[in-house]
Amino acid sequence: MTILVIGKNGQLGSQLLARPNHTGFEIAGVGRQECDIGKIGSVRRVIGEIRPCLVINAAAYTNVDGAELDRDSAFEANRDGPGNLASECRKFEIPMIHISTDYVFDGCKSEPYLETDPVNPVSVYGESKAGGEKAAAEALDRLIIVRTSWFYGCNGPNFVKTILRLAAERDELKIVDDQYGCPTTAVDMADAVLEISRRIVNGGPVPWGIYHYSGQGETTWRRFADAIVKCAKQYIPLQVKTIHPITTAEYPTPARRPAYSVLNCHRIEREFGIETKVWKDRLTSMIPHMIESE
Ligand SMILES: NC(=O)c1ccc[n+]([C@@H]2O[C@H](COP(=O)([O-])OP(=O)(O)OC[C@H]3O[C@@H](n4cnc5c(N)ncnc54)[C@H](OP(=O)(O)O)[C@@H]3O)[C@@H](O)[C@H]2O)c1
């Protein structure tokens, strides 16, 4: 029996296939070429042929600003995709883990978001991901949704890589300092998802539903950038001297972002024994690998 990762080439998908596998089952992956989740025929063929014991959906349209201009593509991948996967899973009684985002929230809270807080996205991307959660939950009971935030890893474009590049080229950077969230490594998220997978495929009761998983602690993009530069300077020369804090209003983007999207991760710890890790410690460990991977 096989656990099937959808979106094998993404930041998370690639780690799900690379991390140590303690599930006791083979893990296989498909990319968009083999399975376009927005197309029901494509999903039907892959699920029907492989008949996995668990589907993990790590595929998504993740370009937050791009989604404002390409609403159809965002909704096809992020709302219709999970809906298609969940309805095919239901046919064959296959459970599914689906990945979602802190951007389903509006950011108006001032304390960490709980799984039970109402969603109220402020961007097309957030709206499409909230639509995906709903579509999947309507089609499938044996479903785990894991929301994560401020994601980075060695594979794929992300904030850490952007800061490393800009810090090597420029004397000064201006970074938004009034959006709060929590950086999460793809490695830790993959391990968390694999632990949930292990529980699902090995039988026994599973507390289905929505979970939050992110790094521990909170920061702003500017403070995150400071930490990246400080850490990276131990390994490589960087040109940047100053990182100026700016407001969201001073850095207009096509998509609005929540001002505060820190996730409360107590439920995943309580139900699955999965502990979060302090984001700054994780950054310190990850930076040398990220520099090496460039
Ligand atoms: N990145 C973040 O900061 C962040 C934050 C919170 C939550 N998340 C969520 O975490 C999950 C994993 O994100 P990630 O950063 O690993 O994403 P990623 O690196 O952008 O990877 C997403 C993968 O999905 C594939 N894909 C896109 N549309 C598809 C479709 N219609 N059918 C099949 N595959 C498709 C992409 O393939 P192509 O490259 O060919 O398009 C890509 O390989 C997503 O659910 C995302 O919403 C991400």
The ligand as an SDF file (V2000), in Angstrom:
LIG
                    3D

 48 52  0  0  0  0  0  0  0  0999 V2000
    4.4840   29.0530    0.9460 N   0  0  0  0  0  0  0  0  0  0  0  0
    3.9620   29.5390    2.0720 C   0  0  0  0  0  0  0  0  0  0  0  0
    4.4590   30.5020    2.6660 O   0  0  0  0  0  0  0  0  0  0  0  0
    2.7520   28.8840    2.6820 C   0  0  0  0  0  0  0  0  0  0  0  0
    2.2310   29.4050    3.8320 C   0  0  0  0  0  0  0  0  0  0  0  0
    1.1360   28.7880    4.4010 C   0  0  0  0  0  0  0  0  0  0  0  0
    0.5820   27.6760    3.8120 C   0  0  0  0  0  0  0  0  0  0  0  0
    1.0890   27.1910    2.6610 N   0  0  0  0  0  0  0  0  0  0  0  0
    0.4510   26.0260    2.0590 C   0  0  0  0  0  0  0  0  0  0  0  0
    1.3360   24.9330    2.1700 O   0  0  0  0  0  0  0  0  0  0  0  0
    1.1530   24.0450    1.0690 C   0  0  0  0  0  0  0  0  0  0  0  0
    2.4790   23.7470    0.4230 C   0  0  0  0  0  0  0  0  0  0  0  0
    3.0270   24.9900   -0.0130 O   0  0  0  0  0  0  0  0  0  0  0  0
    4.4530   25.0640   -0.7170 P   0  0  0  0  0  0  0  0  0  0  0  0
    5.1040   26.3120   -0.2610 O   0  0  0  0  0  0  0  0  0  0  0  0
    5.1380   23.7510   -0.5930 O   0  0  0  0  0  0  0  0  0  0  0  0
    3.9690   25.2720   -2.2240 O   0  0  0  0  0  0  0  0  0  0  0  0
    4.8470   25.3340   -3.5450 P   0  0  0  0  0  0  0  0  0  0  0  0
    6.2900   25.1950   -3.2300 O   0  0  0  0  0  0  0  0  0  0  0  0
    4.3790   26.5080   -4.3180 O   0  0  0  0  0  0  0  0  0  0  0  0
    4.4080   23.9970   -4.2770 O   0  0  0  0  0  0  0  0  0  0  0  0
    3.1190   23.8130   -4.7350 C   0  0  0  0  0  0  0  0  0  0  0  0
    3.1570   22.7400   -5.7820 C   0  0  0  0  0  0  0  0  0  0  0  0
    1.8090   22.5610   -6.2650 O   0  0  0  0  0  0  0  0  0  0  0  0
    1.8690   22.3910   -7.6610 C   0  0  0  0  0  0  0  0  0  0  0  0
    0.6170   22.7620   -8.2750 N   0  0  0  0  0  0  0  0  0  0  0  0
    0.0960   23.9910   -8.5060 C   0  0  0  0  0  0  0  0  0  0  0  0
   -1.0880   23.9090   -9.1160 N   0  0  0  0  0  0  0  0  0  0  0  0
   -1.3350   22.5940   -9.2810 C   0  0  0  0  0  0  0  0  0  0  0  0
   -2.3880   21.8430   -9.8700 C   0  0  0  0  0  0  0  0  0  0  0  0
   -3.4460   22.4510  -10.4140 N   0  0  0  0  0  0  0  0  0  0  0  0
   -2.3110   20.5100   -9.8700 N   0  0  0  0  0  0  0  0  0  0  0  0
   -1.2450   19.8670   -9.3320 C   0  0  0  0  0  0  0  0  0  0  0  0
   -0.2050   20.5080   -8.7820 N   0  0  0  0  0  0  0  0  0  0  0  0
   -0.2660   21.8470   -8.7530 C   0  0  0  0  0  0  0  0  0  0  0  0
    2.9950   23.2840   -8.1130 C   0  0  0  0  0  0  0  0  0  0  0  0
    3.4510   22.8420   -9.3670 O   0  0  0  0  0  0  0  0  0  0  0  0
    4.0020   23.9090  -10.4350 P   0  0  0  0  0  0  0  0  0  0  0  0
    5.2790   24.3930   -9.8490 O   0  0  0  0  0  0  0  0  0  0  0  0
    4.1330   23.1040  -11.6720 O   0  0  0  0  0  0  0  0  0  0  0  0
    2.9610   24.9960  -10.5250 O   0  0  0  0  0  0  0  0  0  0  0  0
    4.0080   23.0830   -7.0060 C   0  0  0  0  0  0  0  0  0  0  0  0
    4.8850   22.0000   -7.2860 O   0  0  0  0  0  0  0  0  0  0  0  0
    0.1370   24.7160    0.1610 C   0  0  0  0  0  0  0  0  0  0  0  0
   -1.1270   24.1880    0.4510 O   0  0  0  0  0  0  0  0  0  0  0  0
    0.1690   26.1640    0.5910 C   0  0  0  0  0  0  0  0  0  0  0  0
   -1.0640   26.8120    0.3320 O   0  0  0  0  0  0  0  0  0  0  0  0
    2.1800   27.7560    2.0870 C   0  0  0  0  0  0  0  0  0  0  0  0
  1  2  1  0
  2  3  2  0
  2  4  1  0
  4  5  1  0
  4 48  2  0
  5  6  2  0
  6  7  1  0
  7  8  2  0
  8  9  1  0
  8 48  1  0
  9 10  1  0
  9 46  1  0
 10 11  1  0
 11 12  1  0
 11 44  1  0
 12 13  1  0
 13 14  1  0
 14 15  2  0
 14 16  1  0
 14 17  1  0
 17 18  1  0
 18 19  2  0
 18 20  1  0
 18 21  1  0
 21 22  1  0
 22 23  1  0
 23 24  1  0
 23 42  1  0
 24 25  1  0
 25 26  1  0
 25 36  1  0
 26 27  1  0
 26 35  1  0
 27 28  2  0
 28 29  1  0
 29 30  1  0
 29 35  2  0
 30 31  1  0
 30 32  2  0
 32 33  1  0
 33 34  2  0
 34 35  1  0
 36 37  1  0
 36 42  1  0
 37 38  1  0
 38 39  2  0
 38 40  1  0
 38 41  1  0
 42 43  1  0
 44 45  1  0
 44 46  1  0
 46 47  1  0
M  CHG  2   8   1  16  -1
M  END
$$$$
